[in-house]
C-alpha cells in the first residue's frame, strides 16, 4: 500500500504503472513524483494526488485539489496520522487470501514458505462472510482501534451463538491482515494484537456405562430396535 500521483485526464488508475510511483510511509514526499515527462512542471496543473494501490480502480482517494502544493499537504497529513493509508479495511483486505493477489502469500513465498489452497479458501470464505459484511470493514484501516476489534468480536459472538471456533478463526483472519499491514509499514501497530481467542470447553465423547449398554442392547427384547439388523 502506498501513495500515488494520478493524473486527472486519465480518470482511472494507470494501466502499466508508468504514471504512478508507490511511496512507503516515512519516505520523503519528493519521492511521490515519477519523471514520466522531461518537464515535470508541465504536469503540475493536471496532477491529483491520491491514496491507494488498487490498479483495478479500488481504493483511490482524491486530495480534492489539482494544485500540487495543496495535494502534498493532504498527503503529508495522511502520513502524519500513521501508516500512510486511508484505505478502508474492506479495500485493504480485498486482495487477501487469493493466491495471485494475497500480500501475505507473496510475502511468505518470498521466504520459501508455501500456503495451502485449502487454507486460502477457508480464510477467504471467513473474510467474505464475517469481516467484509460488518460495518468495521468500512472504517479507515489506520483508524481501527483495539476497542473496535473487541466490539467486533463481541457482536460476532452474539450473532454466532455458540460457534466459538468460527469466531476465533475470524479473529485470526483479522490478525493476519493487520499483521501483514504492520509488516509492510502500512500500519504502525496491530489493533488485534493482544486480543486472545475466546475459550470454550470441548465436550469429549464418553464411555457408555453398563446401564446405558443394556438399554441399547437388551437381552430379552429387540427394543429399541425394529429387528436384528436395525442396529
C-alpha positions as CSV (number, residue, x, y, z in Angstrom):
1,X,0.0,0.0,0.0
2,X,1.5,3.3,-0.9
3,X,0.8,6.8,-2.1
4,X,0.5,7.7,-5.8
5,X,0.4,10.6,-8.2
6,X,-2.5,10.1,-10.6
7,X,-3.4,12.4,-13.5
8,X,-6.8,13.9,-13.8
9,X,-7.0,13.4,-17.5
10,X,-6.9,9.6,-17.2
11,X,-9.8,9.3,-14.8
12,X,-8.6,5.8,-13.9
13,X,-5.6,4.1,-12.4
14,X,-2.5,3.7,-14.6
15,X,-2.5,0.6,-16.8
16,X,1.2,-0.1,-16.6
17,X,2.3,1.8,-13.5
18,X,4.2,4.4,-15.6
19,X,2.2,7.3,-14.2
20,X,2.5,6.4,-10.6
21,X,5.1,5.7,-8.0
22,X,4.4,4.0,-4.7
23,X,5.7,5.7,-1.6
24,X,6.0,4.0,1.7
25,X,5.2,5.7,5.0
26,X,8.1,7.7,6.3
27,X,9.8,8.3,2.9
28,X,10.3,11.8,1.6
29,X,7.3,13.3,-0.1
30,X,9.5,14.3,-3.0
31,X,9.7,10.6,-3.9
32,X,6.0,10.8,-4.7
33,X,6.8,12.1,-8.2
34,X,7.8,10.0,-11.1
35,X,9.5,11.7,-14.0
36,X,7.2,10.5,-16.8
37,X,7.9,13.6,-18.7
38,X,11.1,15.6,-19.1
39,X,9.4,18.7,-17.9
40,X,7.6,17.7,-14.7
41,X,6.4,21.3,-14.2
42,X,4.1,20.8,-17.2
43,X,2.2,18.1,-15.2
44,X,1.6,20.1,-12.0
45,X,-1.7,21.7,-13.0
46,X,-3.2,18.3,-14.0
47,X,-1.9,16.3,-11.1
48,X,-4.2,14.9,-8.5
49,X,-2.6,13.1,-5.6
50,X,-4.5,10.0,-4.5
51,X,-4.2,7.3,-1.9
52,X,-4.3,3.6,-2.6
53,X,-2.8,0.8,-4.6
54,X,-5.7,-0.8,-6.4
55,X,-5.0,-0.7,-10.1
56,X,-8.4,-2.2,-10.6
57,X,-9.9,1.1,-9.6
58,X,-10.5,0.5,-5.9
59,X,-9.0,2.4,-3.0
60,X,-8.1,5.7,-4.7
61,X,-8.9,8.8,-2.7
62,X,-8.5,12.2,-4.3
63,X,-7.0,15.0,-2.3
64,X,-9.7,17.3,-3.7
65,X,-7.3,19.7,-5.4
66,X,-5.3,20.0,-8.7
67,X,-2.7,22.1,-7.1
68,X,0.5,20.2,-6.4
69,X,1.4,22.1,-3.2
70,X,-2.1,21.6,-1.7
71,X,-2.2,18.0,-2.7
72,X,1.1,17.3,-1.0
73,X,-0.2,18.9,2.2
74,X,-3.0,16.4,2.3
75,X,-0.6,13.6,1.7
76,X,1.7,14.8,4.5
77,X,-1.3,14.9,6.9
78,X,-2.2,11.4,5.9
79,X,1.3,10.2,6.6
80,X,1.4,12.0,9.9
81,X,-1.8,10.2,11.0
82,X,0.2,6.9,10.7
83,X,0.6,4.2,8.2
84,X,0.3,6.3,5.1
85,X,-3.0,4.6,4.1
86,X,-6.5,6.0,4.2
87,X,-8.0,2.8,2.7
88,X,-10.8,1.2,4.5
89,X,-10.3,-2.2,5.9
90,X,-12.6,-3.5,3.1
91,X,-10.4,-2.1,0.3
92,X,-7.2,-3.2,2.0
93,X,-8.4,-6.7,2.7
94,X,-9.9,-7.3,-0.8
95,X,-6.8,-9.0,-2.3
96,X,-6.1,-11.2,0.7
97,X,-6.4,-15.0,0.6
98,X,-6.4,-15.1,-3.2
99,X,-3.2,-16.8,-4.3
100,X,-2.3,-14.4,-7.1
101,X,-3.0,-11.2,-5.2
102,X,-2.6,-12.0,-1.5
103,X,0.1,-9.8,0.1
104,X,0.6,-12.4,2.9
105,X,1.1,-15.3,0.5
106,X,3.5,-13.2,-1.6
107,X,5.4,-12.3,1.5
108,X,5.7,-15.9,2.6
109,X,6.5,-17.2,-0.9
110,X,9.5,-14.8,-0.9
111,X,10.8,-16.6,2.2
112,X,10.3,-20.0,0.6
113,X,7.1,-20.8,2.6
114,X,4.0,-22.1,0.8
115,X,0.4,-21.6,1.7
116,X,-2.1,-24.4,1.0
117,X,-5.0,-23.8,-1.3
118,X,-7.4,-25.3,1.3
119,X,-6.2,-22.8,3.9
120,X,-6.6,-19.9,1.5
121,X,-10.1,-20.9,0.5
122,X,-11.2,-21.2,4.2
123,X,-9.7,-17.9,5.1
124,X,-11.2,-16.2,2.1
125,X,-14.7,-17.7,3.0
126,X,-14.4,-16.3,6.5
127,X,-13.2,-12.9,5.3
128,X,-16.1,-12.5,2.9
129,X,-18.8,-13.9,5.2
130,X,-17.9,-12.3,8.5
131,X,-15.5,-9.4,8.0
132,X,-16.5,-7.7,4.8
133,X,-20.2,-7.8,5.8
134,X,-19.5,-6.0,9.0
135,X,-19.6,-2.2,9.4
136,X,-16.0,-2.4,10.7
137,X,-14.9,-3.1,7.1
138,X,-15.9,0.4,6.1
139,X,-13.7,2.1,8.7
140,X,-10.3,3.5,7.6
141,X,-7.6,1.0,8.3
142,X,-5.4,3.4,10.2
143,X,-8.3,4.5,12.4
144,X,-9.3,1.0,13.7
145,X,-8.5,0.6,17.4
146,X,-8.2,-2.4,19.7
147,X,-11.6,-1.5,21.1
148,X,-13.1,-1.7,17.6
149,X,-11.8,-5.3,17.3
150,X,-13.1,-6.2,20.8
151,X,-16.5,-4.9,19.9
152,X,-16.5,-6.7,16.6
153,X,-15.7,-10.0,18.4
154,X,-18.4,-9.4,21.0
155,X,-21.0,-8.7,18.3
156,X,-19.9,-11.8,16.3
157,X,-20.1,-14.0,19.4
158,X,-23.7,-12.8,19.9
159,X,-24.5,-13.3,16.2
160,X,-22.9,-16.8,16.1
161,X,-24.2,-18.1,19.4
162,X,-22.0,-21.0,20.5
163,X,-19.8,-21.1,17.3
164,X,-16.7,-20.2,19.2
165,X,-14.3,-21.8,16.7
166,X,-15.7,-19.7,13.9
167,X,-15.3,-16.5,16.0
168,X,-11.7,-17.4,16.8
169,X,-11.0,-18.2,13.1
170,X,-12.5,-14.8,12.1
171,X,-10.3,-13.0,14.7
172,X,-7.4,-14.9,13.2
173,X,-8.2,-13.6,9.7
174,X,-8.2,-10.0,11.1
175,X,-4.9,-10.6,12.9
176,X,-3.3,-11.9,9.6
177,X,-4.4,-8.8,7.7
178,X,-3.4,-6.3,10.4
179,X,-0.1,-8.2,10.9
180,X,0.8,-8.0,7.3
181,X,-0.1,-4.3,7.2
182,X,2.3,-3.7,10.1
183,X,5.0,-5.8,8.4
184,X,4.6,-3.7,5.2
185,X,4.6,-0.5,7.3
186,X,1.0,0.4,6.2
187,X,0.1,0.4,9.9
188,X,2.1,1.4,12.8
189,X,0.5,-1.1,15.2
190,X,-1.7,-4.1,15.1
191,X,-5.1,-3.3,16.7
192,X,-5.8,-7.0,17.1
193,X,-2.6,-7.8,18.9
194,X,-3.0,-9.0,22.5
195,X,-6.7,-10.0,21.9
196,X,-6.9,-13.6,22.8
197,X,-9.1,-16.3,21.4
198,X,-12.4,-17.0,23.1
199,X,-12.0,-20.0,25.4
200,X,-14.5,-22.8,25.3
201,X,-14.7,-26.4,26.5
202,X,-14.9,-29.2,24.0
203,X,-17.1,-32.0,25.2
204,X,-15.4,-35.3,24.8
205,X,-17.2,-38.4,23.9
206,X,-17.6,-40.6,27.0
207,X,-17.7,-44.3,27.5
208,X,-21.1,-45.9,27.8
209,X,-22.0,-47.3,31.2
210,X,-23.3,-50.8,31.7
211,X,-26.8,-49.5,32.3
212,X,-26.7,-47.5,29.0
213,X,-25.5,-50.5,27.1
214,X,-28.3,-52.7,28.5
215,X,-30.8,-50.0,27.4
216,X,-29.4,-50.1,23.9
217,X,-28.9,-53.8,23.6
218,X,-31.4,-55.5,26.0
219,X,-31.0,-59.3,26.2
220,X,-34.7,-60.2,26.4
221,X,-36.2,-57.9,23.7
222,X,-35.3,-56.1,20.5
223,X,-36.4,-52.7,21.9
224,X,-35.5,-50.0,21.0
225,X,-34.6,-51.7,17.6
226,X,-37.1,-52.8,15.0
227,X,-35.3,-56.0,14.1
228,X,-31.9,-57.7,14.4
229,X,-30.4,-55.7,11.5
230,X,-31.7,-52.3,12.7
231,X,-28.6,-51.6,14.8
